[in-house]
Amino acid sequence: MARLDARGSIHRVYPVLDAGALQAIDGATTGKVAGFGLSSSVAVPGATAAQPLPMPVRWLYVLEDGRLVVPQGGEGGQATFQNDVVTGNNPIVGRIAFWTDDESCKVNINTAGEGTGWDVPRVAGWSDRNFAYFVPAQNEFQRYPGHPAMTSMSTVLQAFDSRYAYRLPQIQSDGTLGNKAEHKAWLGSIYDLLPRVQLGASGEGSMGGSEVVTAANGIPLKRERLFASVDEFFYGSGYDPATQQRLPNLSGGAVDAADLDTGRFFLTAHSRAPEVNLYNRPRISLWPLQSETAKRTAKDRLLAFCATSAGQLGAFQRASTWENDTNKQGSSQSPTADFQLPGNQRLFSYLQKLTKTGIPGFGSPSFDDKYGSLNRNQILLSMFDLVRWGVNASNPYETPKYHYIPPRSYTGLNPEFLAEASAVPVVAEGTAYESFGTKLKAFGRFPTVIEASLIFMATEVDTLPDGSIKDTAPADNRSDKTRRMRAFLVLQPFTPVIGMPPYSPSVRYRIRGMEAWKVNGQPLGFGSSLVSRVWTPAGATGEGGHSTAYTSFHSQFFKARGITSRRSP
């Protein structure tokens, strides 16, 4: 469309995609918004110098009696209709252009931020070192992996003003930021535009992963009103009583009406998306709920409401919470209680059915064809297991308070650290809809033995009259002869789910069949059925960390309460 201003100049108005989002650089047409541009090999249909981005639309035709009709066909720029629909007595009197926008593919000005990545530190290096030192604070949503606030506004804003162009953090050899002040100021300039994301004061947040958080409650919640439309992005949440108008956004005039017109194709205030999956069926929530409704917080109840369709709850449930370390340890310490809940059986059967069906639009092959029945069910069981304990595992602050996994000692509820933050793997054989064909086990938050070592240790060697070790020439700092020795078995535990919160599993290892093990015909002294209980808190064993894949290895050498095991040869 075109409009004339007061001076008679023509201004082109683009209702969908503004040609102002394009720019010419070195003879090539590119997009000002990151990731947007025109193909260099395929011409835009109908493009002209004055209109480089003609909008492809379809038409609905309006009949005199008000009905809307669509063409039966068309050729050579002419549409054809059914003769009994469009007649001389009921002709076409107008038409309406329409197109389809996918709002979920746009950047949401209510939820986006400027992501500064964080992940669980796993290896040695400055990036993992910084992940360990500069952990995201509470409410620092822009650093939570997978959170909508990790979506970066700079991809669009940099088209409006160079101050929003991406500022690459300059990492020094010691892992610190060389442009820390500049980087913080840049992040703050973007967060100032947004209703729910902010940088916070020093100590409240990690400042984009460059400072240690010291405030117990993290960044205060930013409670500015959400934008109702992209047009409102020009305004903030402040209100001037004198003029009875909202104040402009804190952008210093960097975002104006023309910018919003250009960015409208890339920005949204809603991100409307279907509440169904690729099969056009309801999604399953990733927020587990207590089956005991009295132990659901306001957030739990809200998410339960959002996950309910046609009266059916689309969320996995937990049979019971942790109450004490004796007779009410909760269903996190049971391999079957959660899986056997009727609601979980129904949802698991639903997943089994979907994964045996071809995805519409992608052909007939299904997940069952790709992985096979056994592997498909193993994947589904592992998914259920991780969701059941990996999210919303403890709530020590809001009412009603609860702990699904055994709580940590700081709560004062579990002073012995017994099984703290651990979850027994789910074990199942299938559902009424489909049997697994064998017993399958997930990984839980629990050690799995991946290696066993038999270690021999000398307990008596040849000595000289003065009591020193006999080590004749050539001396090699070892005794010439060992007269007595003992053997002990060491197990290597492993869990694939590392990171916070620290955990200390309570496990009994039972080893059978070692009574016949001998060396030089002499029995090693192992019994026919040996049991080793491992439950000493990993933080008390000198392990140097109890959030690793190998946590609880050292606990094998301790008795209860951190007392080192001592056995005579």
ZITA-V287319 format. One record per residue. N is the residue number from 1. RES is the residue in three letters. PHI is phi in radians with two decimals (999 if undefined). Layout:
# ZITA-V287319
[[N,RES,PHI] [N,RES,PHI]]
This chain:
# ZITA-V287319
[[1,MET,999] [2,ALA,-2.31] [3,ARG,-2.39] [4,LEU,-1.79] [5,ASP,-1.55] [6,ALA,-1.09] [7,ARG,-1.60] [8,GLY,1.50] [9,SER,-1.41] [10,ILE,-1.56] [11,HIS,-2.11] [12,ARG,-1.53] [13,VAL,-2.02] [14,TYR,-1.91] [15,PRO,-1.19] [16,VAL,-2.10] [17,LEU,-2.06] [18,ASP,-1.42] [19,ALA,-1.15] [20,GLY,-1.14] [21,ALA,-1.36] [22,LEU,-1.76] [23,GLN,-2.59] [24,ALA,-1.78] [25,ILE,-2.24] [26,ASP,0.94] [27,GLY,1.42] [28,ALA,-1.89] [29,THR,-1.59] [30,THR,-2.21] [31,GLY,-1.66] [32,LYS,-1.27] [33,VAL,-1.49] [34,ALA,-0.99] [35,GLY,1.56] [36,PHE,-1.91] [37,GLY,3.12] [38,LEU,-1.88] [39,SER,-1.11] [40,SER,-1.50] [41,SER,-1.94] [42,VAL,-2.10] [43,ALA,-1.27] [44,VAL,-1.31] [45,PRO,-1.02] [46,GLY,1.35] [47,ALA,-1.26] [48,THR,-2.30] [49,ALA,-1.10] [50,ALA,-1.39] [51,GLN,-2.36] [52,PRO,-1.29] [53,LEU,-2.28] [54,PRO,-1.11] [55,MET,-1.48] [56,PRO,-1.26] [57,VAL,-2.30] [58,ARG,-2.06] [59,TRP,-2.16] [60,LEU,-1.90] [61,TYR,-1.81] [62,VAL,-1.82] [63,LEU,-1.53] [64,GLU,-1.05] [65,ASP,-1.46] [66,GLY,1.68] [67,ARG,-1.25] [68,LEU,-1.79] [69,VAL,-2.29] [70,VAL,-2.03] [71,PRO,-1.12] [72,GLN,-1.43] [73,GLY,-3.08] [74,GLY,3.09] [75,GLU,-2.85] [76,GLY,1.10] [77,GLY,1.39] [78,GLN,-2.07] [79,ALA,-1.71] [80,THR,-2.04] [81,PHE,-2.29] [82,GLN,-1.17] [83,ASN,-1.12] [84,ASP,-1.50] [85,VAL,-1.75] [86,VAL,-1.70] [87,THR,-2.23] [88,GLY,-1.16] [89,ASN,-1.47] [90,ASN,-2.42] [91,PRO,-1.39] [92,ILE,-1.31] [93,VAL,-2.04] [94,GLY,-3.04] [95,ARG,-2.59] [96,ILE,-2.20] [97,ALA,-1.47] [98,PHE,-2.48] [99,TRP,-2.56] [100,THR,-2.14] [101,ASP,-1.88] [102,ASP,-1.72] [103,GLU,-1.08] [104,SER,-1.23] [105,CYS,-1.63] [106,LYS,-1.66] [107,VAL,-1.46] [108,ASN,-1.53] [109,ILE,-1.26] [110,ASN,-1.53] [111,THR,-2.04] [112,ALA,-1.27] [113,GLY,-2.50] [114,GLU,-2.58] [115,GLY,-1.13] [116,THR,-2.15] [117,GLY,-1.03] [118,TRP,-2.55] [119,ASP,-2.63] [120,VAL,-1.15] [121,PRO,-1.14] [122,ARG,-2.20] [123,VAL,-2.29] [124,ALA,-1.52] [125,GLY,2.71] [126,TRP,-1.14] [127,SER,-1.18] [128,ASP,-1.23] [129,ARG,-1.06] [130,ASN,-1.18] [131,PHE,-1.04] [132,ALA,-1.30] [133,TYR,-1.37] [134,PHE,-1.92] [135,VAL,-1.26] [136,PRO,-1.02] [137,ALA,-1.51] [138,GLN,-1.06] [139,ASN,1.24] [140,GLU,-1.56] [141,PHE,-1.04] [142,GLN,-1.23] [143,ARG,-2.10] [144,TYR,-1.48] [145,PRO,-0.96] [146,GLY,1.51] [147,HIS,-1.30] [148,PRO,-0.97] [149,ALA,-1.22] [150,MET,-1.29] [151,THR,-1.17] [152,SER,-1.64] [153,MET,-1.22] [154,SER,-1.08] [155,THR,-1.05] [156,VAL,-1.73] [157,LEU,-1.11] [158,GLN,-1.13] [159,ALA,-1.30] [160,PHE,-1.62] [161,ASP,-2.71] [162,SER,-1.14] [163,ARG,-1.11] [164,TYR,-1.70] [165,ALA,-1.06] [166,TYR,-1.00] [167,ARG,-1.83] [168,LEU,-1.24] [169,PRO,-1.14] [170,GLN,-1.59] [171,ILE,-1.40] [172,GLN,-1.49] [173,SER,-1.09] [174,ASP,-1.60] [175,GLY,1.60] [176,THR,-1.50] [177,LEU,-1.56] [178,GLY,-1.35] [179,ASN,-2.04] [180,LYS,-1.03] [181,ALA,-1.10] [182,GLU,-1.12] [183,HIS,-1.15] [184,LYS,-1.12] [185,ALA,-1.12] [186,TRP,-1.14] [187,LEU,-1.06] [188,GLY,-1.08] [189,SER,-1.12] [190,ILE,-1.41] [191,TYR,-1.11] [192,ASP,-1.09] [193,LEU,-1.42] [194,LEU,-1.84] [195,PRO,-1.41] [196,ARG,-2.28] [197,VAL,-2.02] [198,GLN,-2.60] [199,LEU,-1.38] [200,GLY,1.44] [201,ALA,-1.42] [202,SER,-1.03] [203,GLY,1.65] [204,GLU,-1.41] [205,GLY,-2.30] [206,SER,-1.51] [207,MET,0.94] [208,GLY,1.25] [209,GLY,1.46] [210,SER,-2.24] [211,GLU,-2.42] [212,VAL,-1.42] [213,VAL,-1.40] [214,THR,-2.01] [215,ALA,-1.30] [216,ALA,-1.11] [217,ASN,-1.73] [218,GLY,1.21] [219,ILE,-1.49] [220,PRO,-1.05] [221,LEU,-1.12] [222,LYS,-1.58] [223,ARG,-1.99] [224,GLU,-1.21] [225,ARG,-1.14] [226,LEU,-1.32] [227,PHE,-1.32] [228,ALA,-1.45] [229,SER,-2.69] [230,VAL,-1.11] [231,ASP,-1.03] [232,GLU,-1.26] [233,PHE,-1.08] [234,PHE,-1.21] [235,TYR,-1.89] [236,GLY,-1.83] [237,SER,-1.73] [238,GLY,-1.22] [239,TYR,-2.30] [240,ASP,-1.77] [241,PRO,-1.07] [242,ALA,-1.15] [243,THR,-1.67] [244,GLN,0.97] [245,GLN,-2.31] [246,ARG,-1.26] [247,LEU,-1.45] [248,PRO,-1.06] [249,ASN,-1.08] [250,LEU,-1.35] [251,SER,-2.03] [252,GLY,1.11] [253,GLY,1.36] [254,ALA,-1.30] [255,VAL,-1.98] [256,ASP,-2.05] [257,ALA,-1.09] [258,ALA,-1.12] [259,ASP,-1.11] [260,LEU,-1.13] [261,ASP,-1.09] [262,THR,-1.18] [263,GLY,-1.50] [264,ARG,-1.04] [265,PHE,-1.21] [266,PHE,-1.87] [267,LEU,-2.01] [268,THR,-2.63] [269,ALA,-1.97] [270,HIS,-2.31] [271,SER,0.93] [272,ARG,-1.07] [273,ALA,-2.54] [274,PRO,-1.17] [275,GLU,-1.53] [276,VAL,-2.27] [277,ASN,-1.61] [278,LEU,-1.12] [279,TYR,-1.62] [280,ASN,1.08] [281,ARG,-2.10] [282,PRO,-1.06] [283,ARG,-1.37] [284,ILE,-1.90] [285,SER,-1.19] [286,LEU,-1.68] [287,TRP,-1.86] [288,PRO,-1.25] [289,LEU,-2.20] [290,GLN,-1.26] [291,SER,-1.17] [292,GLU,-1.36] [293,THR,-1.07] [294,ALA,-1.18] [295,LYS,-1.83] [296,ARG,-1.91] [297,THR,-1.36] [298,ALA,-1.04] [299,LYS,-1.16] [300,ASP,-1.01] [301,ARG,-1.16] [302,LEU,-1.12] [303,LEU,-1.23] [304,ALA,-1.14] [305,PHE,-1.09] [306,CYS,-1.16] [307,ALA,-1.64] [308,THR,-1.76] [309,SER,-2.25] [310,ALA,0.91] [311,GLY,1.38] [312,GLN,-1.85] [313,LEU,-1.33] [314,GLY,-1.75] [315,ALA,-2.49] [316,PHE,-1.25] [317,GLN,-2.14] [318,ARG,-1.99] [319,ALA,-1.18] [320,SER,-2.80] [321,THR,-1.76] [322,TRP,-1.32] [323,GLU,-2.03] [324,ASN,-2.75] [325,ASP,-1.67] [326,THR,-2.01] [327,ASN,-2.01] [328,LYS,-2.38] [329,GLN,-1.51] [330,GLY,1.46] [331,SER,-1.32] [332,SER,-1.17] [333,GLN,-1.75] [334,SER,-2.06] [335,PRO,-1.40] [336,THR,-2.26] [337,ALA,-1.01] [338,ASP,-1.21] [339,PHE,-1.13] [340,GLN,-1.44] [341,LEU,-1.05] [342,PRO,-0.96] [343,GLY,-1.11] [344,ASN,-1.22] [345,GLN,-1.09] [346,ARG,-1.13] [347,LEU,-1.19] [348,PHE,-1.16] [349,SER,-1.09] [350,TYR,-1.05] [351,LEU,-1.17] [352,GLN,-1.06] [353,LYS,-1.16] [354,LEU,-1.10] [355,THR,-1.36] [356,LYS,-1.74] [357,THR,-1.98] [358,GLY,-1.13] [359,ILE,-1.37] [360,PRO,-0.98] [361,GLY,1.60] [362,PHE,-2.09] [363,GLY,1.61] [364,SER,-1.49] [365,PRO,-1.04] [366,SER,-2.03] [367,PHE,-1.10] [368,ASP,-1.15] [369,ASP,-1.16] [370,LYS,-1.31] [371,TYR,-1.79] [372,GLY,1.54] [373,SER,-1.07] [374,LEU,-1.15] [375,ASN,-1.15] [376,ARG,-1.07] [377,ASN,-1.20] [378,GLN,-1.13] [379,ILE,-1.10] [380,LEU,-1.10] [381,LEU,-1.15] [382,SER,-1.16] [383,MET,-1.10] [384,PHE,-1.04] [385,ASP,-1.09] [386,LEU,-1.20] [387,VAL,-1.13] [388,ARG,-1.10] [389,TRP,-2.08] [390,GLY,-1.39] [391,VAL,-2.23] [392,ASN,0.97] [393,ALA,-1.38] [394,SER,-2.51] [395,ASN,-2.42] [396,PRO,-1.52] [397,TYR,-2.03] [398,GLU,-1.44] [399,THR,-1.63] [400,PRO,-1.39] [401,LYS,-1.33] [402,TYR,-2.77] [403,HIS,-2.35] [404,TYR,-1.44] [405,ILE,-1.53] [406,PRO,-0.94] [407,PRO,-1.25] [408,ARG,-1.43] [409,SER,-1.20] [410,TYR,-1.09] [411,THR,-1.30] [412,GLY,1.38] [413,LEU,-1.69] [414,ASN,-2.38] [415,PRO,-1.11] [416,GLU,-1.54] [417,PHE,1.05] [418,LEU,-1.13] [419,ALA,1.01] [420,GLU,-0.97] [421,ALA,0.99] [422,SER,-1.88] [423,ALA,-2.48] [424,VAL,-1.22] [425,PRO,-1.08] [426,VAL,-1.29] [427,VAL,-2.15] [428,ALA,-2.66] [429,GLU,-2.10] [430,GLY,2.29] [431,THR,-2.17] [432,ALA,-1.13] [433,TYR,-1.30] [434,GLU,-2.67] [435,SER,-1.42] [436,PHE,-1.27] [437,GLY,1.54] [438,THR,-2.86] [439,LYS,-1.43] [440,LEU,-2.00] [441,LYS,-2.28] [442,ALA,-1.47] [443,PHE,-1.76] [444,GLY,0.94] [445,ARG,-2.12] [446,PHE,-2.75] [447,PRO,-1.27] [448,THR,-2.07] [449,VAL,-1.31] [450,ILE,-1.92] [451,GLU,-2.80] [452,ALA,-2.27] [453,SER,-2.20] [454,LEU,-1.76] [455,ILE,-1.90] [456,PHE,-1.81] [457,MET,-2.33] [458,ALA,-1.22] [459,THR,-2.06] [460,GLU,-2.65] [461,VAL,-2.31] [462,ASP,-1.12] [463,THR,-2.28] [464,LEU,-1.50] [465,PRO,-0.93] [466,ASP,-1.44] [467,GLY,1.61] [468,SER,-1.37] [469,ILE,-1.18] [470,LYS,-1.37] [471,ASP,-2.41] [472,THR,-1.36] [473,ALA,-1.11] [474,PRO,-1.34] [475,ALA,-1.14] [476,ASP,-2.30] [477,ASN,1.12] [478,ARG,-2.37] [479,SER,-1.14] [480,ASP,-1.18] [481,LYS,-2.61] [482,THR,-1.73] [483,ARG,-1.68] [484,ARG,-2.44] [485,MET,-2.63] [486,ARG,-2.38] [487,ALA,-2.16] [488,PHE,-2.48] [489,LEU,-1.77] [490,VAL,-2.11] [491,LEU,-1.83] [492,GLN,-1.80] [493,PRO,-1.44] [494,PHE,-2.65] [495,THR,-2.38] [496,PRO,-1.38] [497,VAL,-1.82] [498,ILE,-1.69] [499,GLY,1.72] [500,MET,-1.29] [501,PRO,-1.37] [502,PRO,-1.00] [503,TYR,-2.36] [504,SER,-2.34] [505,PRO,-1.20] [506,SER,-1.95] [507,VAL,-2.48] [508,ARG,-1.97] [509,TYR,-1.69] [510,ARG,-1.99] [511,ILE,-2.08] [512,ARG,-2.06] [513,GLY,1.53] [514,MET,-1.72] [515,GLU,-1.16] [516,ALA,-1.65] [517,TRP,-1.29] [518,LYS,-2.37] [519,VAL,-2.31] [520,ASN,0.94] [521,GLY,1.40] [522,GLN,-1.75] [523,PRO,-1.06] [524,LEU,-1.45] [525,GLY,1.59] [526,PHE,-1.37] [527,GLY,-1.46] [528,SER,-1.37] [529,SER,-2.53] [530,LEU,-1.86] [531,VAL,-2.25] [532,SER,-2.13] [533,ARG,-1.62] [534,VAL,-2.04] [535,TRP,-2.64] [536,THR,-1.11] [537,PRO,-0.94] [538,ALA,-1.08] [539,GLY,-1.24] [540,ALA,-1.84] [541,THR,-1.89] [542,GLY,1.27] [543,GLU,-1.30] [544,GLY,1.41] [545,GLY,2.73] [546,HIS,-2.22] [547,SER,-2.37] [548,THR,-1.83] [549,ALA,-1.20] [550,TYR,-1.97] [551,THR,-0.95] [552,SER,1.60] [553,PHE,-1.08] [554,HIS,-1.16] [555,SER,-1.09] [556,GLN,-1.09] [557,PHE,-1.76] [558,PHE,-2.19] [559,LYS,-1.48] [560,ALA,-1.06] [561,ARG,1.05] [562,GLY,1.36] [563,ILE,-1.50] [564,THR,-1.14] [565,SER,-1.18] [566,ARG,-2.31] [567,ARG,-2.26] [568,SER,-1.36] [569,PRO,-1.02]]
